[in-house]
Amino acid sequence: MTLDTKEKLSRLTVTLHWLVGVSIIGLLAVGTYMEKTETLFLYPLHKSFGVIIFIVVLARVFWRIKNGWPPPANRYKKIEQVLAKITHWVLILGTVIMPISGMIMSGAAGHGIHIFGLELLAMNPNPQNPEEMLPLNKPLAGIGHETHEIIGKVMIVAVLLHIIGAFKHHLVDKDGTLRRMLGADLRSE
């Protein structure tokens, strides 16, 4: 497997970045919409995609550990380096914590964990009212819910900072960072 260089990122790095990035942005948008509108029919889709993307996130984290952080395409001010490092760490940790907290919230609340109908953890219906779920661990479900909500807001800010940073690199610095993240080889430019 090819490792990242200053001039070119591996195909795996680019693929995992965009797959996780687009998925997380979509899940954040749907999650925010569901929270504001209580659109219940979206919950099974949100949960299913969240569990699936968690598997991809774990692959991305493993690859990041093996491959290391891509070297910067240029030299930057110390404050830019610090902000980039913080933002990248928030994004990578957030992509791990979001699905875990969502699964804890759903599972501990008695709603189970499913991937498009495939049961990973059974629901816990109330025998007197099968439409109502009985929590398996109400405090843990509450912690999962609060964590999911807080990290969701933090992730929205981090994603926006990341996008702004990418456009700054592309439009102001003109340093090839965005082109490299789209798979370009800066040596051939």
C-alpha positions as CSV (number, residue, x, y, z in Angstrom):
1,M,0.0,0.0,0.0
2,T,1.4,3.4,-1.0
3,L,2.0,5.9,1.8
4,D,1.2,9.6,1.6
5,T,3.9,12.1,0.5
6,K,4.1,15.9,0.4
7,E,3.2,15.8,-3.3
8,K,0.6,13.0,-3.5
9,L,-1.8,11.3,-1.1
10,S,-2.5,7.6,-1.5
11,R,-5.7,6.5,-3.2
12,L,-6.8,4.9,0.1
13,T,-6.3,8.2,2.0
14,V,-8.3,10.2,-0.6
15,T,-11.1,7.6,-0.7
16,L,-11.4,7.2,3.0
17,H,-11.3,11.0,3.5
18,W,-14.1,11.7,1.1
19,L,-16.2,8.7,2.0
20,V,-16.1,9.5,5.7
21,G,-16.4,13.3,5.1
22,V,-19.4,13.2,2.8
23,S,-21.1,10.6,5.0
24,I,-20.5,12.5,8.3
25,I,-21.8,15.7,6.7
26,G,-24.9,13.9,5.5
27,L,-25.5,12.3,8.8
28,L,-25.0,15.6,10.6
29,A,-27.5,17.3,8.3
30,V,-30.1,14.5,8.7
31,G,-29.5,14.4,12.4
32,T,-30.0,18.1,12.8
33,Y,-33.1,17.9,10.6
34,M,-34.5,15.0,12.7
35,E,-33.8,16.8,15.9
36,K,-35.6,20.0,14.8
37,T,-38.6,18.3,13.1
38,E,-38.9,15.0,14.9
39,T,-39.1,13.2,11.5
40,L,-39.3,9.7,12.9
41,F,-39.1,7.8,9.6
42,L,-35.5,9.0,9.1
43,Y,-34.2,7.5,12.4
44,P,-33.7,3.9,11.1
45,L,-31.8,5.2,8.0
46,H,-29.7,7.6,10.1
47,K,-28.8,4.7,12.5
48,S,-28.1,2.2,9.8
49,F,-25.8,4.6,7.9
50,G,-24.2,5.6,11.2
51,V,-23.3,2.0,12.1
52,I,-22.0,1.3,8.5
53,I,-19.9,4.5,8.4
54,F,-18.4,3.5,11.8
55,I,-16.8,0.5,10.2
56,V,-15.3,2.8,7.5
57,V,-14.2,5.3,10.3
58,L,-12.3,2.5,12.1
59,A,-10.5,1.7,8.8
60,R,-9.7,5.3,8.4
61,V,-8.3,5.6,11.9
62,F,-6.3,2.4,11.5
63,W,-4.9,3.8,8.2
64,R,-4.1,7.2,9.8
65,I,-2.2,5.4,12.6
66,K,-0.3,3.3,10.1
67,N,0.3,6.0,7.5
68,G,0.6,9.0,9.9
69,W,-0.7,12.5,9.1
70,P,-0.1,13.7,5.6
71,P,2.8,16.2,5.5
72,P,1.7,19.8,4.8
73,A,1.9,20.9,1.1
74,N,3.6,24.2,2.2
75,R,5.0,26.0,5.2
76,Y,2.4,27.8,7.4
77,K,2.3,30.2,10.3
78,K,2.5,28.5,13.7
79,I,-1.1,29.5,14.6
80,E,-2.4,27.9,11.3
81,Q,-0.5,24.7,12.1
82,V,-2.0,24.6,15.6
83,L,-5.6,25.3,14.3
84,A,-5.2,22.7,11.6
85,K,-4.0,20.1,14.1
86,I,-6.8,20.8,16.6
87,T,-9.4,20.7,13.8
88,H,-8.1,17.4,12.4
89,W,-8.0,15.8,15.9
90,V,-11.6,17.0,16.6
91,L,-12.7,15.6,13.3
92,I,-11.0,12.2,13.7
93,L,-12.1,11.8,17.3
94,G,-15.6,13.1,16.5
95,T,-16.0,10.5,13.7
96,V,-15.3,7.8,16.3
97,I,-17.3,9.3,19.2
98,M,-20.5,10.2,17.2
99,P,-21.4,6.6,16.1
100,I,-20.4,5.1,19.4
101,S,-22.5,7.6,21.3
102,G,-25.4,7.0,18.9
103,M,-25.2,3.3,19.3
104,I,-25.0,3.7,23.1
105,M,-28.0,6.0,23.1
106,S,-30.2,3.7,20.9
107,G,-29.1,0.4,22.5
108,A,-29.3,1.6,26.2
109,A,-32.6,3.3,25.5
110,G,-34.1,0.0,24.4
111,H,-34.4,0.9,20.8
112,G,-31.9,-1.7,19.7
113,I,-29.3,-1.4,17.0
114,H,-30.2,-2.3,13.4
115,I,-28.6,-2.0,10.0
116,F,-31.4,-1.8,7.4
117,G,-33.5,-4.3,9.4
118,L,-30.6,-6.6,10.4
119,E,-30.8,-6.8,14.2
120,L,-27.4,-6.3,16.0
121,L,-29.0,-5.6,19.3
122,A,-32.7,-6.4,20.0
123,M,-35.2,-3.8,20.9
124,N,-36.7,-4.0,24.4
125,P,-40.5,-3.4,24.0
126,N,-42.8,-2.9,26.9
127,P,-45.0,-6.0,27.3
128,Q,-48.0,-3.8,28.1
129,N,-47.4,-1.4,25.2
130,P,-45.2,-2.9,22.4
131,E,-44.9,0.5,20.7
132,E,-43.0,1.8,23.8
133,M,-39.4,0.7,24.4
134,L,-38.1,0.1,27.9
135,P,-34.6,1.4,28.6
136,L,-31.9,-1.2,29.3
137,N,-29.9,1.5,31.1
138,K,-31.6,4.9,31.3
139,P,-28.5,6.8,32.7
140,L,-26.3,5.3,30.0
141,A,-28.8,6.2,27.3
142,G,-28.9,9.8,28.6
143,I,-25.1,10.0,28.5
144,G,-25.1,8.6,25.0
145,H,-27.8,11.2,24.0
146,E,-26.0,14.2,25.5
147,T,-22.6,13.1,24.1
148,H,-24.2,12.6,20.6
149,E,-25.8,16.0,20.7
150,I,-22.7,17.9,22.0
151,I,-20.2,16.2,19.7
152,G,-22.7,16.8,16.8
153,K,-22.5,20.5,17.4
154,V,-18.7,20.4,17.8
155,M,-18.4,18.4,14.6
156,I,-20.5,20.9,12.6
157,V,-18.1,23.7,13.7
158,A,-15.0,21.5,12.9
159,V,-16.4,20.5,9.5
160,L,-17.0,24.2,8.7
161,L,-13.5,25.2,9.8
162,H,-12.1,22.3,7.8
163,I,-14.0,23.4,4.6
164,I,-13.0,27.1,5.2
165,G,-9.4,25.9,5.6
166,A,-9.5,23.9,2.4
167,F,-10.8,26.9,0.4
168,K,-8.2,29.2,2.1
169,H,-5.4,26.8,0.9
170,H,-6.9,26.7,-2.6
171,L,-7.9,30.3,-3.1
172,V,-5.5,32.3,-0.9
173,D,-2.4,30.1,-0.5
174,K,-2.7,28.4,-3.9
175,D,-0.6,25.6,-2.4
176,G,-2.1,22.5,-3.9
177,T,-3.6,21.1,-0.6
178,L,-7.1,20.8,-2.0
179,R,-5.9,19.4,-5.4
180,R,-3.8,16.9,-3.5
181,M,-6.9,15.9,-1.4
182,L,-8.8,15.4,-4.7
183,G,-6.1,12.9,-5.8
184,A,-3.8,15.2,-7.8
185,D,0.0,14.6,-7.9
186,L,1.6,18.0,-7.3
187,R,4.9,16.8,-8.9
188,S,3.1,16.8,-12.3
189,E,1.8,20.3,-12.0
